[in-house]
Amino acid sequence: MPTHILGISAFYHDSAAALLSDGEIVAAAQEERFTRKKHDSAYPAKAVAFCLERAGIKPQELDFVAFYDKPVLKFHRLLETYIAFAPVGLQSFRKAIPIWLGEKLHMKRLLTKQLGCKPKNRYVFPEHHESHAASAFFPSPFEDAAIITMDGVGEWATTTIGIGEGNKIKLTREIRFPHSLGLLYSAFTYYCGFKVNSGEYKLMGLAPYGEPRFAQLIRDHLIDLREDGSYRLDLRYFNYCQGLTMTNAKFDALFGAPPRTAETDLGQRHMDLAASIQQVTEEVMLKTARYAQKVTGKKNLCLAGGVALNCVGNGVILREGPFDKIWIQPAAGDAGGALGAAQLVWHNLLNKPRTVMPADSQRGSLLGPSYESSDIKAFLDKENVTYEECTSEDQLADRVAELIDQENVIGWFQGPMEFGPRALGSRSIIGDARSPKMQSVMNLKIKFRESFRPFAPIVLRDHASDYFEIDPKHDSPYMLIVAPVRADKRLEVEVGLEGLDKLKQLRSVIPAVTHVDNSARLQTVDGEHNPRLAAMMESFHKRTGSPVLINTSFNVRGEPIVCTPEDALRCFRGTDMDVLVLENFVICRKVQENMPEVDREKYLAAFALD
């Protein structure tokens, strides 16, 4: 009988479940995709149910259940922190402690109640950064590698360096709370008016519009950074240890104003703040990478933790760092901890061997639910949707390529859903990267989000280095690397423009995916993991000469990425999307009868947005 191991991350941010069968990844998914609640932190009941169903087993057949951190150790850290700052922080203490005493300290009992039984063997509780490190190394394509994990905080660790060799990992160095690069970045996320734990992407996207004129102020007052990448924060400027906000009045005084109120206008100052903290973050990441190579002697690097989703910093490590290759866990945040915890049980606890795959063993991170064409057809008929049914892969590829060439925005729903925060061509919105108007159209009419947000390119792998400054030996299948657009693909632009005025300029032959600093967060595509997407892109390339398209997640601002055909059709109807492709069914808006008018406010209200 195979050994079944369920990994769970829950109760803090981005709950998720992952299931291994004899060490092979069977399924993994985030709870938010099923509940439609962004960053759902509840026990991942629906994600667990999906994983069990995909494996064809019942809870009673689970051999091990691994939870991604040690709740008791985390509780000790909270208590020590509150005691250290007492009596300041009483309000935060009163809010947090009843939750811990009520459920989080009794994790075995809570998990048993949710599952309806205990595992056949035992529960396992690795440390938070062990789970991150395992998720980074074990699926990677490396026999051995240095490992770096960086996030806000686990139990105590905020940054770790370690080694992965064969079927073992070992963490050898750490930086501890309250000193945290992730929390420093989140402090600026909060200060610039974005939501912590979800707005960091916005801050990173805003940074190229600014100048890093506050970077030295950050170095002088907020962070003491050493050459080995270690650092200490000056806690007098922060409030996250003892309060309900990230920053305080001393922080406000340093930067000359109170925090920006959400949804108010962004000024050049906010852009400069974003540019400044991004520059400092890249410095810390690069110094840490150089030190990790020095102390481990390894030629490859694996990354995980929320900071590893800073794809600009990842690109700096790839281009300027000492490693030959790097591999980043696609679900680098807390969700990926569920997968890492399960893999720790298989390899470290049970001492099972590890098979290294040439690309990786993450299966393109396409580990979520998929739907049969027959079921989709029945659903569309029930909804009285007019559709074209493509009877061959070539027909589908050519038809969609034609529609994209006509500047239609495509909702693309294919195969298993992605595990992690990026849409990788299964639950994507796709458009023509050559179109000068596509960025603003997709941001404002489809995604309902800020106009400054950049879009990412997908590019056929064999043509990536023709358009971007990336070595042909490197790959970016998970959209976690930022690289400059090649100089010969750029256009001359007017100098002297500031802020959002830079959006008006066409910067390259693929303007819709070229950010204002001539960078792009690229995803390379080939036929191995996503053959249908690759075939469509090949058809588009033959038709237009361009191997590059826009790929953004299939959702609107504040909504989780769509999971089911029902989610996809609802999003299609609630936005100005032109075409929806559900597997081999092509649905064009203009031929639909009784298609409701787009009601932006009503659709956003479903996700409790402004």
C-alpha positions in Angstrom: 0.0 0.0 0.0 1.3 3.5 -0.8 2.2 5.9 2.0 -0.1 8.9 1.9 1.1 12.2 3.5 -1.1 15.3 3.8 0.5 18.6 4.3 -1.5 21.6 5.7 -0.8 25.3 6.1 -3.5 27.2 7.9 -4.6 29.9 10.3 -2.2 32.7 9.4 -2.2 33.5 5.7 -3.0 31.6 2.5 -4.2 28.2 3.9 -3.5 25.3 1.6 -3.2 21.5 1.4 -0.9 19.2 -0.5 -0.8 15.4 -0.7 2.0 13.0 -1.5 1.6 9.4 -2.4 4.9 7.5 -2.0 6.7 10.8 -2.3 5.0 11.9 -5.5 3.1 15.1 -5.5 -0.5 14.1 -6.2 -2.3 17.4 -5.6 -2.0 20.8 -4.0 -4.3 23.8 -3.8 -5.1 27.0 -1.8 -8.3 27.3 0.2 -9.1 30.7 -1.3 -9.7 29.2 -4.7 -12.7 27.1 -3.4 -14.1 29.6 -0.9 -13.6 32.6 -3.1 -12.2 34.5 -0.1 -8.9 36.2 -0.9 -6.0 34.8 1.2 -8.4 32.6 3.2 -6.6 31.7 6.4 -9.2 29.2 7.8 -8.6 25.5 8.1 -8.4 24.4 4.4 -11.3 22.0 4.4 -12.1 22.3 0.7 -8.5 22.1 -0.3 -8.0 19.0 1.8 -11.2 17.4 0.4 -9.9 18.1 -3.2 -6.5 16.5 -2.4 -8.1 13.4 -0.9 -10.5 13.1 -3.8 -7.7 13.5 -6.4 -5.7 10.7 -4.6 -8.8 8.5 -4.4 -8.5 8.0 -0.6 -10.4 8.8 2.6 -9.0 10.6 5.7 -8.7 7.2 7.5 -6.1 6.2 4.9 -3.7 9.0 5.6 -0.4 7.7 7.1 0.9 11.1 8.2 -0.4 14.6 8.6 2.2 17.4 8.6 1.4 20.9 9.7 3.8 23.5 8.4 5.0 25.1 11.6 5.2 24.6 15.4 2.3 26.4 17.0 3.7 26.0 20.6 7.0 27.6 19.6 5.1 30.4 17.8 3.0 31.0 20.9 6.2 31.3 23.0 7.5 34.0 20.6 4.2 35.9 20.9 4.3 35.8 24.7 7.9 36.8 24.9 7.3 39.7 22.6 4.2 41.0 24.5 6.1 40.7 27.8 9.1 42.6 26.4 6.9 45.5 25.3 4.4 45.4 28.2 2.3 47.4 29.1 2.4 48.7 25.5 0.6 46.3 23.2 -2.3 45.4 25.5 -4.9 45.9 22.7 -3.0 43.5 20.4 -2.5 41.0 23.2 -6.2 41.0 24.1 -7.0 40.3 20.4 -4.6 37.5 19.8 -4.4 35.5 23.0 -8.0 34.2 23.2 -7.7 32.8 19.6 -4.5 31.0 20.6 -5.9 29.6 23.9 -9.1 28.6 22.1 -7.7 26.6 19.2 -4.2 27.2 17.9 -2.4 25.7 20.9 -4.4 22.5 20.5 -3.5 21.8 16.9 -3.6 18.0 17.0 -7.1 18.1 18.5 -8.3 20.7 15.9 -6.8 18.7 13.0 -8.4 15.5 14.2 -11.8 17.2 14.6 -11.6 18.6 11.1 -10.4 15.4 9.4 -12.8 13.2 11.5 -9.9 10.9 12.5 -6.2 10.7 13.4 -3.6 9.7 10.8 -2.6 6.1 11.0 0.9 7.0 12.2 1.3 10.5 13.6 1.1 14.2 13.2 4.4 16.0 12.4 5.1 19.7 13.1 8.3 20.9 11.4 9.5 24.4 12.0 8.1 27.0 9.6 11.3 27.7 7.8 12.1 24.0 7.5 8.9 23.7 5.6 9.9 26.6 3.3 13.3 25.1 2.8 11.9 21.6 2.0 9.5 23.1 -0.5 12.4 24.9 -2.2 14.9 22.1 -2.4 13.1 18.8 -2.7 11.1 19.5 -5.9 14.1 21.4 -7.4 16.2 20.0 -10.3 19.4 20.0 -8.2 21.2 17.1 -6.5 22.6 19.6 -4.1 22.1 23.3 -3.5 22.3 26.2 -1.1 18.9 27.2 0.3 17.7 30.6 1.4 14.3 31.3 3.0 13.1 34.8 3.7 9.7 35.9 4.9 8.0 38.0 7.6 8.4 35.6 10.5 7.8 31.9 11.2 8.2 30.9 14.8 11.4 32.9 15.5 13.3 32.8 12.2 12.8 35.4 9.5 15.8 34.5 7.2 17.6 31.2 7.0 20.5 29.8 5.1 20.9 26.0 4.6 22.1 23.2 2.4 20.2 20.5 0.5 22.0 17.3 -0.4 20.2 14.2 -1.8 17.2 13.6 0.4 18.3 15.8 3.3 18.2 19.5 4.2 19.9 21.3 7.0 19.4 24.9 8.1 22.7 26.3 9.4 22.2 30.1 9.9 19.2 32.3 10.8 18.1 35.8 11.5 15.4 36.0 14.2 12.3 38.1 14.9 11.8 41.0 15.3 14.5 41.7 12.7 12.8 40.8 9.4 13.3 41.8 5.7 9.8 40.7 5.0 8.3 42.9 7.8 10.4 45.8 6.7 9.0 45.6 3.2 5.5 45.1 4.6 6.0 48.3 6.7 6.5 50.3 3.5 3.5 48.5 1.9 1.4 49.7 4.8 2.9 53.2 4.8 2.2 53.6 1.1 -1.5 52.7 1.7 -1.6 49.1 0.5 -2.8 46.0 2.4 -0.1 44.0 4.2 0.4 40.4 2.9 -1.3 41.2 -0.4 -0.2 44.7 -1.4 3.5 44.0 -1.6 3.1 43.2 -5.3 1.7 46.6 -5.9 4.6 48.2 -4.1 7.1 46.3 -6.3 5.1 47.3 -9.4 5.1 51.0 -8.3 8.9 51.1 -7.7 10.0 51.7 -11.3 8.0 54.9 -11.4 10.1 56.4 -8.7 13.7 57.3 -7.8 15.3 55.7 -4.7 15.9 59.0 -3.0 15.0 57.6 0.4 17.3 54.6 0.2 20.1 56.1 2.1 17.6 57.3 4.8 16.5 53.7 5.2 20.1 52.5 5.5 21.0 55.2 8.0 18.0 54.8 10.3 16.0 51.6 9.7 18.3 48.8 8.8 21.9 48.1 9.8 23.0 45.8 6.8 26.3 43.9 7.0 28.4 42.5 4.1 27.2 39.0 4.8 23.6 40.0 4.3 22.7 39.9 8.0 20.9 42.9 9.4 19.2 44.5 12.4 16.3 46.8 12.3 15.9 49.9 14.5 12.7 48.9 16.3 12.0 52.4 17.5 10.4 53.2 14.1 8.1 50.2 13.9 4.9 49.1 15.7 4.4 45.5 14.5 5.8 43.9 17.7 3.3 45.5 20.1 0.6 47.2 18.1 -2.0 46.8 15.3 -0.1 48.9 12.7 3.3 48.3 11.0 4.8 51.8 11.6 4.6 54.6 14.2 4.9 58.3 14.6 8.7 58.2 14.6 8.5 56.5 11.2 6.1 59.2 10.0 8.4 61.9 11.2 11.4 60.3 9.4 9.6 60.4 6.1 7.7 63.6 6.6 4.1 62.5 6.5 1.5 60.1 7.9 0.7 56.8 6.1 -1.2 57.2 2.8 -4.9 56.4 3.1 -6.0 53.5 0.9 -7.5 54.4 -2.4 -6.3 58.0 -2.3 -4.1 59.4 -5.1 -0.6 58.1 -5.4 2.1 60.8 -5.5 5.7 60.9 -6.7 6.7 60.6 -3.0 5.0 57.2 -2.7 6.7 56.1 -5.9 10.1 57.2 -4.6 9.4 55.4 -1.3 8.6 52.2 -3.3 11.8 52.5 -5.4 13.8 53.1 -2.2 12.7 50.1 -0.2 12.9 47.9 -3.4 16.5 48.9 -3.9 17.4 48.2 -0.3 15.6 44.8 -0.4 17.6 43.8 -3.5 20.8 44.7 -1.7 19.9 42.5 1.2 18.8 39.6 -1.1 22.0 39.8 -3.2 24.4 40.1 -0.1 22.6 37.1 1.5 23.0 35.1 -1.7 26.7 35.8 -2.0 27.2 34.9 1.6 25.2 31.7 1.2 27.4 30.6 -1.7 30.5 31.4 0.3 29.5 29.3 3.3 28.0 26.4 1.4 30.2 26.2 -1.7 27.2 25.2 -3.8 26.8 26.3 -7.4 23.0 26.2 -7.3 20.5 28.0 -5.1 16.9 27.3 -4.0 14.6 30.0 -2.7 11.3 30.1 -0.8 9.4 32.3 1.7 7.3 35.3 0.9 10.3 37.5 0.0 11.2 34.9 -2.8 8.1 36.2 -4.6 10.0 39.5 -5.1 10.8 38.6 -8.7 12.9 41.8 -9.2 15.2 40.7 -6.4 15.3 37.2 -7.8 16.4 38.6 -11.2 19.2 40.5 -9.5 20.4 37.3 -7.8 20.3 35.5 -11.1 22.2 38.1 -13.1 24.6 39.5 -10.5 24.9 36.7 -7.9 27.4 33.9 -7.7 25.2 30.9 -8.5 25.0 29.0 -11.9 21.3 28.4 -11.5 18.5 29.2 -9.1 15.1 27.5 -8.5 12.3 29.2 -6.7 9.3 27.4 -5.2 6.3 28.6 -7.3 4.1 28.7 -4.1 6.9 30.4 -2.2 4.7 31.9 0.5 2.8 30.1 3.3 0.8 28.0 1.0 3.9 26.2 -0.2 4.7 25.3 3.4 2.0 22.6 3.1 3.9 20.9 0.4 7.3 21.3 2.1 6.0 19.9 5.4 4.7 16.8 3.6 8.0 16.4 1.7 10.0 16.7 5.0 8.1 13.7 6.4 8.9 11.6 3.3 12.5 12.4 2.9 13.8 13.5 6.3 11.6 11.5 8.7 11.1 8.4 6.6 14.5 8.7 4.9 13.1 7.9 1.5 15.3 8.5 -1.5 14.8 11.5 -3.8 14.6 11.3 -7.6 15.8 14.5 -9.2 14.0 15.5 -12.4 15.7 17.4 -15.2 13.3 20.3 -15.0 11.8 19.8 -11.5 9.3 17.5 -9.9 6.6 20.2 -9.4 4.8 19.2 -12.6 4.6 22.8 -13.7 2.8 23.5 -10.4 -0.4 22.5 -12.2 -1.6 20.6 -9.2 -5.2 21.8 -8.7 -8.6 20.8 -10.0 -9.4 20.1 -13.7 -12.7 19.6 -15.5 -13.9 17.3 -18.3 -15.0 18.8 -21.6 -18.3 16.9 -21.4 -19.1 18.5 -18.0 -18.2 21.9 -19.4 -20.4 21.4 -22.4 -23.4 20.4 -20.2 -22.8 23.5 -18.0 -22.7 25.8 -21.0 -25.9 24.3 -22.5 -27.6 24.7 -19.1 -26.5 28.4 -19.0 -27.7 29.0 -22.6 -24.3 30.1 -23.7 -23.5 30.2 -27.4 -20.1 28.6 -28.1 -17.8 27.2 -30.8 -16.6 23.7 -30.1 -13.1 23.0 -31.5 -12.7 19.4 -32.5 -8.9 19.4 -32.8 -5.9 20.9 -31.0 -4.8 22.7 -34.2 -8.3 24.2 -34.7 -8.3 25.5 -31.1 -4.8 26.9 -31.3 -5.5 28.6 -34.7 -8.8 30.1 -33.6 -7.6 31.6 -30.4 -4.4 32.9 -32.1 -6.7 34.6 -34.6 -8.8 36.2 -31.9 -5.8 37.5 -30.0 -4.4 39.0 -33.2 -7.6 40.9 -33.6 -6.9 42.5 -30.1 -9.5 40.5 -28.2 -8.9 39.9 -24.5 -9.1 36.1 -23.8 -10.1 34.3 -20.6 -8.1 31.1 -20.9 -9.2 28.2 -18.8 -7.3 24.9 -19.4 -6.4 21.8 -17.4 -5.3 21.7 -13.8 -5.4 24.9 -11.8 -2.0 26.4 -10.7 -0.7 26.0 -7.2 0.8 29.3 -6.0 0.0 33.0 -6.6 0.8 33.1 -10.3 -1.4 32.2 -13.3 0.8 30.0 -15.4 -1.4 29.4 -18.4 -4.2 27.4 -16.9 -6.3 30.1 -15.3 -5.1 33.1 -17.3 -6.2 36.2 -19.1 -4.3 36.6 -22.3 -3.8 39.4 -24.8 -1.5 40.7 -27.5 1.7 42.1 -26.1 2.3 44.2 -29.3 -0.8 46.3 -28.6 -0.2 49.8 -27.3 -3.6 50.0 -25.6 -3.7 46.6 -24.1 -2.2 47.4 -20.7 -4.7 50.2 -19.9 -7.6 48.2 -21.3 -6.8 45.1 -19.2 -6.1 47.0 -16.1 -9.1 49.3 -16.1 -11.8 47.3 -18.0 -10.9 43.7 -17.1 -8.9 43.6 -13.9 -10.5 46.7 -12.3 -7.2 47.6 -10.8 -4.7 50.5 -10.7 -3.4 51.7 -14.0 0.2 51.5 -13.0 0.2 47.7 -12.5 2.5 46.0 -15.0 1.5 42.9 -17.0 3.8 39.9 -17.4 4.8 38.3 -20.7 4.7 34.7 -21.6 7.3 33.8 -24.2 8.1 30.6 -26.1 11.1 29.2 -24.3 13.3 29.0 -27.5 12.7 32.7 -28.2 13.1 34.1 -24.6 16.7 35.3 -25.1 15.6 37.0 -28.4 13.4 39.4 -26.5 14.8 39.5 -22.9 18.2 39.7 -21.3 18.2 36.1 -20.0 20.8 33.5 -20.7 19.5 30.7 -22.9 20.5 28.2 -20.2 18.1 29.8 -17.8 14.4 29.2 -17.6 11.5 31.0 -15.9 8.5 28.6 -16.1 6.9 30.0 -12.9 7.0 33.8 -13.6 9.4 34.5 -10.8 12.2 36.2 -12.6 12.3 39.8 -13.8 14.6 40.5 -16.8 15.2 43.6 -18.9 13.8 43.7 -22.4 16.6 43.5 -24.9 18.0 46.8 -26.1 17.3 46.0 -29.8 13.6 45.5 -29.0 13.3 48.9 -27.2 12.1 52.1 -28.7 13.3 55.7 -28.1 11.3 57.5 -25.4 10.9 61.0 -24.3 13.1 61.8 -21.3 12.1 63.8 -18.3 8.6 62.4 -17.7 7.8 61.5 -14.1 5.4 59.3 -12.3 2.4 57.8 -14.1 3.1 60.0 -17.1 5.7 57.4 -18.0 2.8 55.0 -18.8 2.0 57.0 -22.0 5.2 56.0 -23.6 5.7 53.0 -25.9 9.0 51.5 -24.8 9.4 48.4 -27.0 7.9 46.3 -29.7 6.0 44.5 -26.9 4.8 47.6 -25.1 2.0 46.0 -23.1 4.5 43.9 -21.1 7.4 46.3 -20.9 7.5 48.1 -17.6 8.6 51.8 -17.3 12.2 50.6 -16.4 12.3 48.4 -19.5 11.8 45.2 -17.3 9.4 42.3 -17.6 8.4 39.5 -15.3 8.6 36.7 -17.8 7.3 33.2 -18.0 8.9 30.8 -20.4 6.6 28.3 -22.1 7.3 25.0 -23.8 5.2 22.0 -24.7 6.2 19.7 -21.8 4.0 21.0 -19.0 1.5 23.1 -20.9 1.2 21.7 -24.5 -2.1 23.5 -25.3 -0.8 26.9 -24.4 2.4 26.3 -26.2 0.5 25.2 -29.3 -1.6 28.3 -29.3 1.5 30.5 -28.9 3.2 28.7 -31.8 0.2 29.4 -33.9 0.3 33.0 -32.9 4.0 33.2 -33.7 3.5 31.8 -37.1 0.6 34.2 -37.7 2.3 37.4 -36.4 6.0 36.7 -36.0 5.7 37.4 -32.3 6.4 34.6 -29.7 5.3 36.9 -26.8 1.8 37.3 -25.3 0.4 39.0 -22.1 -0.5 36.6 -19.3 -2.2 37.8 -16.2 -4.3 35.9 -13.6 -7.9 35.1 -14.4 -9.6 37.3 -11.8 -10.3 40.9 -10.9 -8.7 42.9 -8.2 -9.4 41.4 -4.8 -10.8 38.1 -6.2 -8.9 34.8 -6.0 -7.9 33.3 -9.3 -10.9 31.4 -10.8 -11.1 27.7 -10.0 -14.2 26.3 -11.7 -15.9 26.8 -15.1 -18.7 28.6 -13.1 -16.1 31.0 -11.6 -14.7 31.7 -15.1 -18.1 32.3 -16.7 -19.1 34.7 -13.8 -15.9 36.6 -14.3 -16.4 36.8 -18.0 -19.9 38.1 -17.6 -18.8 40.6 -14.9 -16.0 42.2 -16.9 -15.4 43.5 -20.4 -13.5 40.4 -21.5 -14.1 39.6 -25.2 -13.7 35.9 -25.3 -13.8 33.0 -22.9 -12.1 29.7 -23.8 -13.1 26.8 -21.5 -11.0 23.8 -22.6 -12.0 23.4 -26.3 -15.1 25.7 -26.2 -14.7 29.2 -27.5 -17.3 31.8 -26.2 -17.4 35.2 -27.9 -19.1 38.0 -26.1 -20.4 39.7 -29.2 -22.5 36.6 -30.3 -24.2 36.0 -26.9 -27.9 36.7 -26.6 -29.1 38.5 -23.5 -25.5 39.1 -22.2 -25.9 41.3 -19.2 -24.3 44.7 -19.1 -21.0 44.8 -17.2 -21.9 46.0 -13.6 -18.5 46.7 -12.1 -19.8 47.7 -8.7 -22.0 44.6 -8.4 -19.2 42.3 -9.4 -16.7 43.9 -7.0 -19.3 43.8 -4.2 -19.2 40.0 -4.4 -15.7 40.2 -3.0 -16.3 43.0 -0.5 -14.1 45.5 -2.4 -14.1 49.3 -2.6 
